[in-house]
């Protein structure tokens, strides 16, 4: 595993020759060894067409390519950081939440309407994500940022998970998501709890939620 959590808000990455990783620009806190940082024009792994797709979808965050040999500490804005390990899975996460990730992971975009139809698009607008989200696929690890800490909740076929769209951070696995309403008579007369919409995730995998409803 290239990432080690050294505090709630910092991770350390091992950089080895012949392998590279990507990080948000400005996320490097300190490093030791012969490590090089260069702007990544394509915005990660996936080629020029993937880069164009991410920019059209507004899911392109400026990245740095990290190469060489040594160790690097990453952190950004005092946000909490969680390391997520993928073993051939696909991680769905907003681009601006990605602190750093393995260069072996393939980066792309997912149209939210594809997995939930019109309600999937509504979910994107309510959560502030927009109509697209970033995907990372393959074997490797990613360091993801959130407010107030992150909790991983397992999703199984017999036990779906409902989360507040504003608290949603990321998910992986064979997971389907849709937006459901929780409107009762109290909501209709303006006396509801404010939790009028819920994000329902079903299938096999896990969802990560933050202890806050604040965007990065």
Backbone bond lengths (Angstrom), bond angles and torsions (degrees), N, CA, C in turn:
res aa  C-N    CA-C-N  psi(-1)  N-CA   C-N-CA  omega(-1)  CA-C   N-CA-C  phi
1 X - - - 1.463 - - 1.520 108.99 -
2 X 1.343 119.61 122.28 1.463 120.95 -175.47 1.525 113.66 -76.25
3 X 1.345 118.38 -17.56 1.462 120.92 -177.00 1.523 111.49 -109.36
4 X 1.325 115.42 138.15 1.454 122.17 174.06 1.516 108.18 -126.20
5 X 1.328 117.56 127.75 1.454 121.26 178.19 1.524 108.30 -78.63
6 X 1.333 116.57 113.28 1.467 119.87 -178.91 1.531 111.88 -99.34
7 X 1.308 117.04 -12.39 1.457 122.99 170.43 1.516 106.78 -161.98
8 X 1.317 116.53 178.89 1.465 119.53 -179.73 1.517 112.15 -65.99
9 X 1.340 117.23 -18.52 1.461 120.28 -173.83 1.523 113.57 -125.83
10 X 1.327 117.02 8.47 1.464 120.97 -179.94 1.521 110.39 -137.49
11 X 1.330 116.20 140.97 1.462 121.57 172.07 1.520 108.34 -126.44
12 X 1.331 114.87 151.29 1.464 120.89 176.11 1.515 108.60 -115.25
13 X 1.334 115.83 134.99 1.456 121.17 -177.57 1.521 109.98 -116.14
14 X 1.336 116.25 138.68 1.454 122.42 173.60 1.523 108.42 -89.27
15 X 1.312 116.57 122.71 1.462 121.89 178.58 1.526 107.57 -106.98
16 X 1.342 116.68 124.15 1.457 121.25 -176.97 1.528 109.31 -122.27
17 X 1.326 117.53 151.66 1.466 120.72 -179.12 1.524 111.67 -60.16
18 X 1.331 115.38 141.06 1.455 120.47 177.88 1.513 114.32 86.03
19 X 1.326 117.88 -7.06 1.454 121.59 177.56 1.519 108.58 -126.04
20 X 1.310 115.94 150.30 1.456 119.65 -179.81 1.516 110.37 -132.12
21 X 1.312 114.82 162.48 1.454 121.02 173.60 1.515 108.02 -138.50
22 X 1.321 115.07 169.63 1.448 121.03 -179.79 1.524 109.27 -123.17
23 X 1.326 115.75 147.51 1.463 120.61 176.65 1.518 109.03 -141.88
24 X 1.324 115.41 159.79 1.460 118.92 172.63 1.520 108.79 -63.76
25 X 1.317 116.10 144.09 1.452 119.35 176.61 1.529 109.63 -65.33
26 X 1.324 115.45 132.96 1.454 120.57 -178.61 1.508 113.78 88.38
27 X 1.347 117.82 2.48 1.463 120.57 -177.47 1.525 113.27 -87.88
28 X 1.342 118.01 -12.91 1.456 120.49 179.53 1.532 109.82 -71.23
29 X 1.328 116.13 125.30 1.461 121.88 179.27 1.531 110.84 -97.90
30 X 1.344 116.72 -42.76 1.464 122.14 178.83 1.526 107.83 -163.64
31 X 1.331 116.11 159.62 1.463 118.99 175.96 1.512 110.55 -152.46
32 X 1.332 115.43 159.49 1.454 123.65 176.45 1.523 108.54 -130.85
33 X 1.324 116.95 141.73 1.450 120.81 177.75 1.514 112.80 101.71
34 X 1.321 114.88 -168.41 1.463 122.14 -179.03 1.526 108.58 -94.95
35 X 1.326 115.93 84.44 1.463 122.10 -175.81 1.529 108.44 -117.91
36 X 1.329 115.92 136.53 1.459 121.87 -179.63 1.527 110.23 -115.57
37 X 1.320 115.49 140.04 1.461 122.75 178.87 1.530 108.35 -122.16
38 X 1.325 117.44 122.11 1.462 121.13 179.69 1.525 109.44 -133.24
39 X 1.342 117.78 142.91 1.471 120.37 177.37 1.525 110.27 -59.44
40 X 1.328 115.99 138.00 1.453 120.80 178.81 1.516 108.69 -104.71
41 X 1.328 116.26 106.44 1.463 121.57 -175.53 1.528 111.28 -67.75
42 X 1.345 116.85 -36.73 1.463 120.21 -176.23 1.526 112.33 -78.14
43 X 1.338 117.52 -10.86 1.460 119.29 177.94 1.505 113.56 75.03
44 X 1.351 117.90 36.61 1.448 120.31 177.43 1.509 112.84 110.84
45 X 1.330 115.86 -164.05 1.457 122.37 -177.90 1.518 109.70 -86.27
46 X 1.328 117.52 142.79 1.456 119.54 175.76 1.511 113.94 137.77
47 X 1.337 117.82 -6.82 1.454 119.98 175.85 1.517 114.06 84.77
48 X 1.331 114.78 177.28 1.455 121.43 -174.35 1.519 111.90 -65.55
49 X 1.337 118.47 -41.28 1.460 120.40 -177.79 1.523 110.99 -65.67
50 X 1.332 115.95 -36.85 1.463 119.08 176.75 1.521 110.20 -65.07
51 X 1.345 116.34 -39.79 1.459 121.12 177.96 1.520 110.76 -60.48
52 X 1.339 116.87 -45.95 1.465 121.26 -179.79 1.527 110.24 -61.22
53 X 1.340 115.65 -43.53 1.458 119.86 179.39 1.515 112.42 -60.16
54 X 1.338 116.66 -41.12 1.458 120.04 -179.49 1.527 111.30 -68.07
55 X 1.329 116.61 -37.47 1.462 119.30 -180.00 1.524 111.38 -69.64
56 X 1.319 116.52 -40.40 1.466 119.94 176.83 1.523 109.97 -62.17
57 X 1.330 116.63 -37.84 1.465 121.83 -179.13 1.528 112.26 -82.50
58 X 1.343 117.67 0.48 1.462 122.38 -177.78 1.520 111.20 60.23
59 X 1.341 116.88 34.50 1.459 122.19 179.09 1.525 110.25 -116.53
60 X 1.319 117.56 28.42 1.453 121.43 -178.49 1.521 109.87 -108.41
61 X 1.329 117.21 108.07 1.459 123.14 177.97 1.521 108.91 -102.29
62 X 1.348 118.95 133.51 1.471 120.54 -179.55 1.522 112.12 -55.23
63 X 1.327 116.35 128.48 1.453 122.12 -176.80 1.518 111.88 -119.95
64 X 1.336 113.92 159.70 1.457 122.16 171.50 1.524 108.33 -115.60
65 X 1.325 116.97 140.35 1.458 121.79 170.25 1.520 108.07 -88.18
66 X 1.320 116.62 130.56 1.465 122.50 -177.80 1.524 107.98 -114.59
67 X 1.334 117.28 121.52 1.460 122.13 -177.34 1.519 110.18 -141.59
68 X 1.345 115.77 165.25 1.458 120.93 176.45 1.510 111.78 120.73
69 X 1.328 116.05 -140.44 1.461 121.42 179.59 1.521 109.17 -147.43
70 X 1.314 115.72 123.61 1.457 120.65 179.80 1.516 111.10 154.83
71 X 1.313 116.45 -157.40 1.462 122.56 178.27 1.523 109.21 -129.80
72 X 1.324 115.63 144.67 1.465 121.74 -179.40 1.519 109.00 -131.33
73 X 1.334 116.60 136.19 1.456 121.37 173.53 1.530 108.65 -100.71
74 X 1.345 114.67 133.01 1.462 120.91 -179.51 1.526 110.20 -119.66
75 X 1.312 115.60 142.55 1.457 123.21 173.97 1.520 107.41 -167.26
76 X 1.329 117.00 159.93 1.470 117.93 -177.13 1.520 110.36 -158.62
77 X 1.327 115.67 122.25 1.462 121.01 172.44 1.512 115.66 64.61
78 X 1.324 117.96 13.97 1.459 120.20 -177.78 1.518 113.73 71.84
79 X 1.343 117.73 15.44 1.459 120.81 -179.84 1.526 110.82 -76.10
80 X 1.310 116.20 151.12 1.460 121.03 173.00 1.528 109.12 -70.07
81 X 1.328 115.32 147.52 1.463 121.16 -175.75 1.530 109.64 -125.16
82 X 1.319 115.22 138.30 1.468 122.65 176.77 1.523 108.65 -127.69
83 X 1.333 117.34 132.48 1.456 122.03 176.24 1.524 109.19 -92.61
84 X 1.332 116.78 124.76 1.462 122.65 -179.54 1.523 108.35 -114.85
85 X 1.329 116.86 123.69 1.461 122.30 -179.86 1.521 109.96 -99.11
86 X 1.327 116.04 131.76 1.461 121.86 -179.29 1.525 109.94 -113.99
87 X 1.321 116.11 136.45 1.463 121.74 177.98 1.525 108.67 -122.17
88 X 1.334 114.89 66.43 1.456 119.99 -177.74 1.511 113.24 87.90
89 X 1.330 117.66 0.56 1.462 121.77 -179.54 1.521 110.76 -82.31
90 X 1.328 114.62 175.30 1.454 121.71 173.18 1.524 108.53 -116.81
91 X 1.326 115.67 123.80 1.455 121.51 177.48 1.514 108.79 -98.26
92 X 1.331 116.64 128.87 1.462 122.29 175.27 1.525 108.29 -104.02
93 X 1.330 116.76 120.73 1.464 121.36 -175.50 1.523 108.59 -157.63
94 X 1.328 116.90 149.55 1.453 120.01 177.19 1.523 110.45 -69.11
95 X 1.335 116.30 143.21 1.460 121.14 -176.71 1.516 112.22 -59.35
96 X 1.340 118.03 -37.39 1.457 118.86 -176.29 1.523 112.60 -75.32
97 X 1.335 117.49 -6.10 1.467 120.56 175.53 1.533 112.19 -92.01
98 X 1.320 117.49 -9.54 1.455 121.01 -179.04 1.521 110.17 -80.62
99 X 1.323 116.35 112.64 1.462 121.07 177.30 1.525 110.11 -81.17
100 X 1.328 116.74 -48.30 1.465 122.81 179.01 1.521 108.39 -161.57
101 X 1.362 116.19 155.64 1.458 119.29 178.22 1.518 110.21 -158.78
102 X 1.336 115.17 159.22 1.465 122.42 -180.00 1.520 111.24 -62.21
103 X 1.330 115.46 141.08 1.451 120.29 175.80 1.511 112.81 -69.27
104 X 1.342 117.36 -13.37 1.464 120.84 179.31 1.526 111.88 -76.65
105 X 1.331 117.81 -14.95 1.461 121.25 -178.10 1.521 110.62 -83.76
106 X 1.328 115.65 135.11 1.463 122.32 179.99 1.516 109.24 -85.62
107 X 1.327 117.43 126.74 1.450 121.77 -176.91 1.521 110.84 -101.66
108 X 1.331 115.91 139.39 1.458 120.81 179.22 1.514 110.27 -154.42
109 X 1.340 116.83 -165.66 1.458 121.98 178.48 1.528 109.84 -130.87
110 X 1.327 115.30 154.08 1.463 121.96 177.82 1.521 108.97 -128.35
111 X 1.327 116.11 128.59 1.461 121.73 175.40 1.519 108.37 -78.41
112 X 1.330 117.15 119.61 1.457 121.06 -174.50 1.519 113.15 -63.41
113 X 1.326 117.63 -26.53 1.459 120.03 178.72 1.515 112.65 -68.47
114 X 1.357 116.83 -19.67 1.456 120.73 -179.31 1.522 111.70 -66.02
115 X 1.335 115.72 -35.55 1.463 120.51 -176.45 1.521 109.33 -111.79
116 X 1.304 115.92 67.57 1.447 119.17 179.75 1.511 113.44 140.36
117 X 1.342 116.76 3.88 1.454 120.03 175.79 1.517 112.97 60.02
118 X 1.328 115.40 -143.63 1.456 121.09 -178.27 1.525 110.98 -60.11
119 X 1.335 117.36 -38.86 1.455 120.04 -179.50 1.521 111.05 -65.90
120 X 1.339 116.69 -28.99 1.461 119.53 175.29 1.510 110.99 -64.58
121 X 1.329 116.57 -38.37 1.463 120.27 177.52 1.528 110.97 -70.61
122 X 1.335 116.03 -38.89 1.464 119.80 176.78 1.522 109.53 -61.71
123 X 1.337 116.03 -41.72 1.463 120.53 177.95 1.517 111.33 -56.90
124 X 1.332 116.90 -42.48 1.453 120.76 -179.94 1.513 112.20 -61.40
125 X 1.326 116.52 -39.45 1.456 120.29 179.61 1.524 111.50 -71.26
126 X 1.332 117.34 -39.60 1.464 121.28 -178.66 1.523 111.03 -68.06
127 X 1.332 116.72 -41.70 1.463 120.94 -178.13 1.514 112.30 -78.41
128 X 1.329 117.69 -12.38 1.446 121.13 -178.30 1.512 113.31 86.98
129 X 1.332 117.75 3.48 1.451 121.58 -178.56 1.524 112.94 -77.23
130 X 1.316 117.91 -22.46 1.447 119.77 -171.94 1.514 110.09 84.86
131 X 1.339 117.18 -159.64 1.455 121.71 -174.37 1.524 113.11 -93.84
132 X 1.322 118.19 -7.36 1.458 121.40 -177.02 1.526 110.19 -130.59
133 X 1.320 116.14 158.01 1.455 122.00 172.24 1.522 108.41 -140.57
134 X 1.319 117.10 161.01 1.463 122.54 -178.41 1.518 110.82 -86.67
135 X 1.330 116.63 145.30 1.466 121.57 174.70 1.520 109.90 -121.04
136 X 1.336 115.75 144.45 1.459 123.89 171.65 1.518 107.23 -124.51
137 X 1.319 116.70 125.66 1.464 120.91 -174.71 1.521 110.31 -127.63
138 X 1.349 116.30 139.87 1.458 121.16 175.45 1.506 112.32 129.71
139 X 1.335 115.27 -157.33 1.457 121.83 178.48 1.520 108.83 -110.20
140 X 1.313 115.93 123.06 1.449 120.98 -178.11 1.515 110.21 162.48
141 X 1.324 115.75 -163.75 1.457 120.81 -176.77 1.517 110.09 -135.72
142 X 1.330 114.55 154.25 1.460 121.66 176.94 1.521 108.27 -136.52
143 X 1.324 116.20 142.22 1.460 122.55 174.41 1.520 107.58 -103.00
144 X 1.337 115.85 120.90 1.464 122.47 -172.71 1.525 109.56 -115.76
145 X 1.343 116.69 142.37 1.461 121.65 -177.71 1.528 111.67 -102.33
146 X 1.339 114.77 153.21 1.463 120.86 177.53 1.515 109.11 -159.77
147 X 1.342 115.49 169.88 1.459 121.82 175.33 1.520 110.19 -93.46
148 X 1.308 117.24 134.78 1.458 121.80 169.32 1.501 116.57 70.52
149 X 1.325 119.06 16.93 1.453 121.22 179.93 1.516 112.21 94.14
150 X 1.334 115.56 159.93 1.460 122.29 -175.37 1.524 110.07 -126.78
151 X 1.319 116.10 139.84 1.467 122.70 175.89 1.519 108.62 -120.84
152 X 1.341 116.85 134.94 1.462 121.98 176.68 1.522 109.59 -97.05
153 X 1.342 116.24 126.11 1.465 121.88 179.74 1.527 109.16 -115.95
154 X 1.343 118.07 122.20 1.466 119.85 178.90 1.519 111.77 -70.09
155 X 1.339 115.17 147.15 1.460 122.27 177.37 1.519 108.08 -119.82
156 X 1.320 118.28 125.44 1.459 123.26 178.23 1.525 109.01 -126.90
157 X 1.357 117.67 159.59 1.473 119.84 -177.88 1.516 113.52 -55.97
158 X 1.328 117.81 -33.11 1.465 120.29 -178.23 1.523 113.01 -95.67
159 X 1.331 116.41 2.23 1.452 118.80 -178.96 1.524 110.61 -143.49
160 X 1.335 117.80 81.12 1.471 120.29 176.40 1.526 110.54 -67.89
161 X 1.313 115.53 163.69 1.464 121.34 -179.57 1.522 108.94 -121.74
162 X 1.326 115.98 135.79 1.460 121.93 175.91 1.527 108.31 -111.73
163 X 1.330 116.49 129.31 1.459 119.99 -179.57 1.520 109.76 -132.43
164 X 1.315 115.58 157.66 1.456 121.70 173.13 1.529 107.53 -69.72
165 X 1.336 119.36 127.44 1.470 120.30 -179.02 1.516 113.30 -55.25
166 X 1.343 117.64 -31.47 1.457 120.29 -179.74 1.526 112.27 -73.81
167 X 1.336 117.10 -21.87 1.463 120.82 -179.58 1.525 112.28 -92.41
168 X 1.319 117.42 -10.23 1.466 121.96 -179.62 1.525 110.12 -65.10
169 X 1.352 115.99 135.49 1.460 122.06 177.82 1.525 111.21 -114.15
170 X 1.345 116.96 -52.07 1.464 121.14 -175.48 1.522 109.04 -167.34
171 X 1.338 116.11 167.51 1.458 120.25 171.19 1.522 109.13 -152.49
172 X 1.343 115.37 160.44 1.459 120.17 175.68 1.521 109.24 -144.06
173 X 1.328 114.49 165.37 1.453 121.00 179.31 1.519 111.75 102.21
174 X 1.329 115.63 -170.69 1.463 122.10 178.00 1.525 107.57 -85.18
175 X 1.316 115.15 78.52 1.462 121.61 -171.53 1.525 110.22 -121.42
176 X 1.317 115.25 135.11 1.458 121.86 173.41 1.527 108.13 -110.30
177 X 1.309 115.89 142.90 1.460 118.79 -179.14 1.514 110.77 -131.23
178 X 1.302 114.99 146.76 1.459 120.59 176.68 1.520 108.63 -150.20
179 X 1.306 114.76 156.37 1.456 120.92 179.09 1.514 108.61 -94.37
180 X 1.320 116.07 129.13 1.460 120.49 177.66 1.517 108.96 -120.90
181 X 1.310 115.91 155.43 1.455 120.81 179.91 1.510 109.92 -100.92
182 X 1.318 114.23 151.41 1.462 120.02 177.87 1.524 108.41 -130.01
183 X 1.330 115.47 50.95 1.457 120.49 -176.01 1.528 110.72 -90.32
184 X 1.303 115.13 125.60 1.451 121.35 175.00 1.516 109.90 -120.55
185 X 1.316 116.92 -172.22 1.457 119.59 -176.96 1.520 111.17 -66.25
186 X 1.343 117.57 -28.89 1.458 119.46 178.12 1.527 110.98 -65.62
187 X 1.331 115.90 -38.27 1.462 119.15 177.73 1.519 110.66 -65.47
188 X 1.313 115.99 -37.04 1.453 120.02 -176.44 1.535 111.33 -65.21
189 X 1.339 117.22 -30.12 1.465 119.68 -179.03 1.523 111.17 -102.08
190 X 1.338 116.63 13.28 1.458 119.36 173.89 1.509 114.64 80.46
191 X 1.346 117.82 18.14 1.453 120.48 -178.64 1.525 110.98 -116.52
192 X 1.338 116.51 21.79 1.454 119.97 -177.46 1.517 113.00 -78.06
193 X 1.319 116.55 176.77 1.459 123.12 -177.20 1.516 111.98 -80.93
194 X 1.338 117.79 -10.33 1.447 120.18 -176.27 1.514 112.67 91.08
195 X 1.349 118.27 -5.65 1.460 122.11 179.43 1.525 109.03 -96.11
196 X 1.329 116.42 57.95 1.455 120.47 -175.05 1.511 113.80 -71.70
197 X 1.364 118.31 -22.63 1.453 122.06 -179.82 1.523 110.04 -125.66
198 X 1.315 115.42 144.08 1.457 121.69 176.56 1.523 108.82 -131.34
199 X 1.323 115.88 146.31 1.454 121.29 174.82 1.524 108.00 -96.63
200 X 1.323 116.39 117.30 1.466 121.76 -178.46 1.529 109.57 -100.61
201 X 1.336 116.86 123.00 1.459 122.35 179.77 1.517 109.62 -116.11
202 X 1.342 115.96 127.56 1.459 121.47 -178.47 1.522 109.65 -128.65
203 X 1.343 116.07 158.99 1.458 121.10 178.16 1.508 111.94 118.97
204 X 1.332 116.74 -144.12 1.464 123.18 179.38 1.520 109.40 -125.18
205 X 1.324 117.35 122.19 1.453 120.38 178.97 1.511 110.53 158.99
206 X 1.312 115.91 -144.15 1.462 120.84 -179.33 1.514 109.64 -154.91
207 X 1.324 115.88 153.55 1.457 122.18 176.12 1.531 107.64 -123.99
208 X 1.310 115.95 144.03 1.458 122.28 178.23 1.523 108.30 -109.36
209 X 1.333 116.39 129.49 1.460 121.38 179.52 1.523 108.87 -124.91
210 X 1.338 115.18 150.27 1.455 120.53 179.11 1.520 110.44 -103.59
211 X 1.326 115.31 156.66 1.466 120.96 -178.79 1.529 110.41 -86.21
212 X 1.321 116.10 46.89 1.453 121.86 -177.45 1.520 108.15 -166.50
213 X 1.317 116.16 157.65 1.468 120.92 173.61 1.519 110.09 -110.29
214 X 1.342 115.88 22.94 1.463 121.53 -177.87 1.509 110.61 -97.09
215 X 1.339 116.48 138.89 1.451 121.69 176.51 1.514 109.50 -80.19
216 X 1.354 115.49 157.12 1.460 120.17 176.40 1.523 109.45 -69.86
